[in-house]
Amino acid sequence: MDTSWLQELKSAAGVHRFIVNDNRYGILIVARGELLFFQENDRALFCEISARESLIEPGSIKRWDDKSPISAEEKTRLLPLIQELYQRAYKDELRIWKE
């Protein structure tokens, strides 16, 4: 994971920004539609997506930019939030990538 790129995107123009329940969020499709930048307050991560197919790979939600791991419980909380914000930003339903 490129932490310098994550740090740059935290304050970059063009990132879709939202405030939900006093929390600040950012979301942006990057890397030719293969990665999604997601920010919650001061923490951020990249996860794998297919922007063309509107699919997210939940197994790629692993670590925050501060290298702290994302637990199964936290992933369960984050996944629907990422899906909701993606739909608000891109007007497409982000479906779960099932292998």
Secondary structure as UniProt FT lines:
FT   HELIX           3..10
FT   TURN            13..14
FT   STRAND          16..20
FT   TURN            21..22
FT   STRAND          23..30
FT   HELIX           31..33
FT   STRAND          35..40
FT   TURN            41..42
FT   STRAND          43..50
FT   TURN            51..54
FT   STRAND          55..56
FT   HELIX           58..60
FT   TURN            65..66
FT   HELIX           72..90
FT   STRAND          95..96
//
